[in-house]
Amino acid sequence: MFVSEIDMLSPRSLKECLYILENEKASLRLLAGGTDAVVRMKEGKWRPDCWVSLKHVEELRFITIQKDEIQIGPMTTHSEIIASPLLQAHADVLVQACQEIGAAQMQNMGTLGGNIATASPAGDTIPALYALGAVIELTSLSGKREMDVEDFFIGPGKTAANPNEIITKIAFNVRDKNDIGIFQKLGPRKAQSISIVNVAVTLSMKEGTNQCTGGRIAFGSAGPTAIRARKCEALLTLGALTNEMIANIGKVAWKEVMPISDIRASASYRRDMASALLERGLYRLMKRWAEDGKQSL
């Protein structure tokens, strides 16, 4: 099969797209930024009868705030997320994750919805969305439904979306002034690399101290889907985030991840790096917290 030998539909509105998904009898696959599509087609893994391009569905590209909720359209590109002052202020962990997705060309073409729908265990934005407690909105001709991002992924390349549904919104709460976050990634080279392992962390801090009142930790490339590290999270609030406490949390992470061995890294190496990345991320967050003058020394 040559990549050029494909059929494609290009709806101009969400309603038209949903009608196609509901009524077309051929096997279909949605095409967002297309950064993975050509590679997968050459590998023979994605061979629908017809692609449905979302390029012209402009109503799916937005970054807005409604009351205390930030909303992002699935066709919003990684570059648009990186450049957004709103997301820089309230979702820096997602901004940092998008900065790690390939080179500028990939960031200009790739979309948040595409990264989510591909459902790769190594997808960089997915742990960030776990850490933000994001909610995914799915829409069909029958209506809308919402689900927590953690429930959306059911396996490598598999999601809970029905064939007639499309992601129409990604939403999460505006963070508090004392919330901080970080994304850490280990790849085989600086740019355009798939994660060997990555981690996203968000913390809610008590001003004037290094005491954490709550937090989320999520790993990518450490299991069949992104992994929420709940045992590590439970340790965050047990005491001040001292160097000793951070080291203990890193040790728990080594046991909590469930990586596999593949061509890029062994399971043992991934465990070691997951632990090290989390420790490094927590150290950097505490340093930033102190430098911002919100921790009494």
For each residue, the residues with C-beta under 8 A, 3 or more apart:
1: 5 41 44 47
2: 5
3: 6 38 41 42
4:
5: 1 2
6: 3 41 50 51
7: 49 50 51
8: 31 50 51 52 53
9: 20 24 50 51 52 53
10: 52 53 55 56
11: 14 16 17 19 20 52 53 54 56 57
12: 16 56 57
13: 16 17 57 59
14: 11 17 18 57 59 60 139 166 168
15: 18 19
16: 11 12 13 19 20
17: 11 13 14 20 21 52 54 57 166
18: 14 15 21 22 139 140 141 164 166
19: 11 15 16 22 23 141
20: 9 11 16 17 23 24 28 52
21: 17 18 24 28 52 140 163 164 165 166
22: 18 19 140 141 164
23: 19 20
24: 9 20 21 28 50
25:
26: 48 49 50
27: 48 49 50
28: 20 21 24 48 49 50 51 52 163
29: 46 48 50 51 52
30: 51 52 54 117 166
31: 8 34 37 51 52 53 54 55
32: 54 74 75 110 111 113 114 117
33: 77 109 110 111 114
34: 31 37 38 109 114
35: 102 106 109 110 114
36: 39 40 114 118
37: 31 34 40 41 46 51
38: 3 34 41 42
39: 36 42 43
40: 36 37 43 45 46
41: 1 3 6 37 38 44 45 46 47
42: 3 38 39
43: 39 40
44: 1 41 47
45: 40 41
46: 29 37 40 41
47: 1 41 44
48: 26 27 28 29 51
49: 7 26 27 28
50: 6 7 8 9 24 26 27 28 29
51: 6 7 8 9 28 29 30 31 37 48
52: 8 9 10 11 17 20 21 28 29 30 31
53: 8 9 10 11 31 56
54: 11 17 30 31 32 57 60 74 75 113 166
55: 10 31 75
56: 10 11 12 53
57: 11 12 13 14 17 54 60 61 75
58: 61 75
59: 13 14 62 73
60: 14 54 57 73 74 75 113 168
61: 57 58 73 75 76 77 80
62: 59 71 72 73 76
63: 70 71 72 73 76 80 81 84 86 87
64: 70 71
65: 69 70 71 86 174
66: 69 71
67:
68: 173 174
69: 65 66 171 172 173 174
70: 63 64 65 86 87 90 91 171 172 173 174
71: 62 63 64 65 66 169 170 171
72: 62 63 76 81 87 112 169 170 171
73: 59 60 61 62 63 76 112 113 168 169 170
74: 32 54 60 111 112 113 114 116 117 166 167 168 169 170
75: 32 54 55 57 58 60 61 111 113
76: 61 62 63 72 73 80 81 111 112 113
77: 33 61 80 81 107 108 109 110 111 112
78: 81 82 98 99 101 106 107 108 110 111 112 115 125
79: 82 83 98 104 107 108
80: 61 63 76 77 83 84
81: 63 72 76 77 78 84 87 94 95 98 112
82: 78 79 95 98 99 107
83: 79 80
84: 63 80 81 87 88 95
85: 88 89
86: 63 65 70 89 90
87: 63 70 72 81 84 90 91 92 94 95
88: 84 85 91 92 95
89: 85 86 92
90: 70 86 87 174 175
91: 70 87 88 94 95 128 132 172 175 181
92: 87 88 89 95 96 180 181 182
93: 96 97 128 131 132 181 182 183 200 201 202
94: 81 87 91 97 98 125 128 129 132 183
95: 81 82 84 87 88 91 92 98 99
96: 92 93 99 100 128 181 182 183
97: 93 94 100 101 124 125 127 128 183 185 198 200
98: 78 79 81 82 94 95 101 107 112 124 125
99: 78 82 95 96 107
100: 96 97 124 183 185 187 195 198
101: 78 97 98 106 107 110 115 124 125
102: 35 105 106 107 110 191 192
103: 106 107 191 192
104: 79 107 108
105: 102 108 109
106: 35 78 101 102 103 109 110 192
107: 77 78 79 82 98 99 101 102 103 104 110
108: 77 78 79 104 105
109: 33 34 35 77 105 106
110: 32 33 35 77 78 101 102 106 107 114 115
111: 32 33 74 75 76 77 78 114 115
112: 72 73 74 76 77 78 81 98 115 116 125 170
113: 32 54 60 73 74 75 76 116 117 167 170
114: 32 33 34 35 36 74 110 111 117 118
115: 78 101 110 111 112 118 120 123 124 125 126
116: 74 112 113 119 123 125 126 129 136 149 152 159 167 170
117: 30 32 74 113 114 159 161 167
118: 36 114 115 123 157
119: 116 123 126 153 155 156 157 158 159 225
120: 115 123 126 156 157
121: 156 220 221 222 223 224 225 226
122: 194 195 198 220 221
123: 115 116 118 119 120 126 220 226
124: 97 98 100 101 115 127 128 183 185 195 198 220
125: 78 94 97 98 101 112 115 116 128 129
126: 115 116 119 120 123 129 130 149 153 218 220 225 226
127: 97 124 130 131 183 198 199 200 218 219 220 226
128: 91 93 94 96 97 124 125 131 132 183 200 218
129: 94 116 125 126 132 134 149 170 172
130: 126 127 133 134 149 150 200 216 218 226 228
131: 93 127 128 181 200 201 202 216 217 218
132: 91 93 94 128 129 172 181 202 216
133: 130 148 149 172 173 216
134: 129 130 148 149 170 171 172
135: 146 147 148 149 170 171 172
136: 116 146 147 148 149 152 167 169 170
137: 144 145 146 167 168 169 170 171
138: 144 145 146 147 161 162 165 166 167 168
139: 14 18 143 144 165 166 168
140: 18 21 22 143 162 164 165 166
141: 18 19 22 164
142: 164
143: 139 140
144: 137 138 139 168
145: 137 138
146: 135 136 137 138
147: 135 136 138 151 152 160
148: 133 134 135 136 151 152
149: 116 126 129 130 133 134 135 136 152 153 170
150: 130 153 226 228
151: 147 148 160
152: 116 136 147 148 149 159 160 161
153: 119 126 149 150 158 159 160 225 226
154: 158 159 160 225
155: 119 158 224 225
156: 119 120 121 224 225
157: 118 119 120
158: 119 153 154 155
159: 116 117 119 152 153 154
160: 147 151 152 153 154
161: 117 138 152 165 166 167
162: 138 140 165
163: 21 28
164: 18 21 22 140 141 142
165: 21 138 139 140 161 162
166: 14 17 18 21 30 54 74 138 139 140 161
167: 74 113 116 117 136 137 138 161 170
168: 14 60 73 74 137 138 139 144
169: 71 72 73 74 136 137
170: 71 72 73 74 112 113 116 129 134 135 136 137 149 167
171: 69 70 71 72 134 135 137
172: 69 70 91 129 132 133 134 135
173: 68 69 70 133
174: 65 68 69 70 90
175: 90 91 179 181 202
176: 179 204
177:
178: 204 205 206 207 294
179: 175 176 202 203 204 205
180: 92 202 203 205 285 288 289
181: 91 92 93 96 131 132 175 200 201 202 203 285
182: 92 93 96 200 201 281 284 285
183: 93 94 96 97 100 124 127 128 198 199 200 201 281
184: 198 199 200 201 277 278 280 281
185: 97 100 124 195 197 198 199 277
186: 195 196 197 198 273 277
187: 100 190 193 194 195 196
188: 193 194 196 264
189: 192 193
190: 187 193
191: 102 103
192: 102 103 106 189
193: 187 188 189 190
194: 122 187 188 221 264
195: 100 122 124 185 186 187 198 220 221
196: 186 187 188 221 264 265 269 270 273
197: 185 186 219 220 221 222 257 259 265 270 273 274 277
198: 97 100 122 124 127 183 184 185 186 195 219 220 221 277
199: 127 183 184 185 217 218 219 220 274 277 278 281
200: 93 97 127 128 130 131 181 182 183 184 216 217 218 220
201: 93 131 181 182 183 184 215 216 217 278 281 282 285
202: 93 131 132 175 179 180 181 215 216
203: 179 180 181 212 214 215 236 285
204: 176 178 179 212 213 214 215
205: 178 179 180 209 210 211 212 213 289 294 295
206: 178 209 211 212 213
207: 178 294
208: 294 295 296
209: 205 206 240 295 296
210: 205 240 241 242 286 289 290 295
211: 205 206 237 239 240 241
212: 203 204 205 206 215 236 237 241
213: 204 205 206 237
214: 203 204 236 237
215: 201 202 203 204 212 233 236 237
216: 130 131 132 133 200 201 202 228 233
217: 131 199 200 201 228 229 232 233 236 253 278
218: 126 127 128 130 131 199 200 226 227 228 229
219: 127 197 198 199 222 223 226 227 229 253 257 274 278
220: 121 122 123 124 126 127 195 197 198 199 200 226 227
221: 121 122 194 195 196 197 198 259 270
222: 121 197 219 227 257 258 259 270 274
223: 121 219 226 227 257 258 259
224: 121 155 156 258
225: 119 121 126 153 154 155 156
226: 121 123 126 127 130 150 153 218 219 220 223
227: 218 219 220 222 223 256 257 258
228: 130 150 216 217 218 233
229: 217 218 219 232 233 252 253 256 257 278
230: 233 234 256
231: 234 235 252 255 256
232: 217 229 235 236 249 252 253 256 278
233: 215 216 217 228 229 230 236
234: 230 231 237 238
235: 231 232 238 245 248 249 252
236: 203 212 214 215 217 232 233 241 249
237: 211 212 213 214 215 234
238: 234 235 245
239: 211 242 245
240: 209 210 211 245
241: 210 211 212 236 245 246 282 286
242: 210 239 245 246
243: 246 247 283
244: 247 248
245: 235 238 239 240 241 242 248 249
246: 241 242 243 249 250 279 282 283 286
247: 243 244 250 251 279
248: 235 244 245 251 252
249: 232 235 236 245 246 252 253 278 279 282
250: 246 247 253 254 275 276 278 279 282
251: 247 248 254 255 275
252: 229 231 232 235 248 249 255 256
253: 217 219 229 232 249 250 256 257 274 275 278
254: 250 251 257 271 272 274 275
255: 231 251 252
256: 227 229 230 231 232 252 253
257: 197 219 222 223 227 229 253 254 270 271 274
258: 222 223 224 227
259: 197 221 222 223 265 267 270 271 274
260: 267 270
261: 265 266 267 268
262: 265
263:
264: 188 194 196
265: 196 197 259 261 262 269 270 273
266: 261 269 270
267: 259 260 261 270 271
268: 261 271 272
269: 196 265 266 272 273
270: 196 197 221 222 257 259 260 265 266 267 273 274
271: 254 257 259 267 268 274 275
272: 254 268 269 275 276
273: 186 196 197 265 269 270 276 277
274: 197 199 219 222 253 254 257 259 270 271 277 278
275: 250 251 253 254 271 272 278 279
276: 250 272 273 279 280
277: 184 185 186 197 198 199 273 274 280 281
278: 184 199 201 217 219 229 232 249 250 253 274 275 281 282
279: 246 247 249 250 275 276 282 283
280: 184 276 277 283 284
281: 182 183 184 199 201 277 278 284 285
282: 201 241 246 249 250 278 279 285 286
283: 243 246 279 280 286 287
284: 182 280 281 287 288
285: 180 181 182 201 203 281 282 288 289
286: 210 241 246 282 283 289 290 295
287: 283 284 290 291
288: 180 284 285 291 292
289: 180 205 210 285 286 292 294 295
290: 210 286 287 293 294 295 297
291: 287 288
292: 288 289 295
293: 290
294: 178 205 207 208 289 290
295: 205 208 209 210 286 289 290 292
296: 208 209
297: 290
